[in-house]
Amino acid sequence: MAGWIMRENRVPHYQREFQKHDGLRTWEKVRGRYMVPGFKVIMFSSFGASMYMMGRMVLGHKTWFGKN
C-alpha cells in the first residue's frame, strides 16, 4: 500500500498527452489506434463468413466445404 502513497504525480504528463493538438480524438490517443483496426478486421471477417455461409445455404449446402 505504501507504493500508492509515495508515487510520482503523473497528472501533468497525462495532461500534456491528452491536451496536445495532434488531430487525434481523445479515444484514439492511447488505445484507439490499435483497437479500432482489430475490431474492423473481426467485424468484416465475421460478416464475410456469414454471407458466405448464407450463400451456401441458399444453394442447399449445409457445410463450409464440399457438396453435403
Long-range contacts (C-beta under 8 A, 24 or more apart in sequence): none
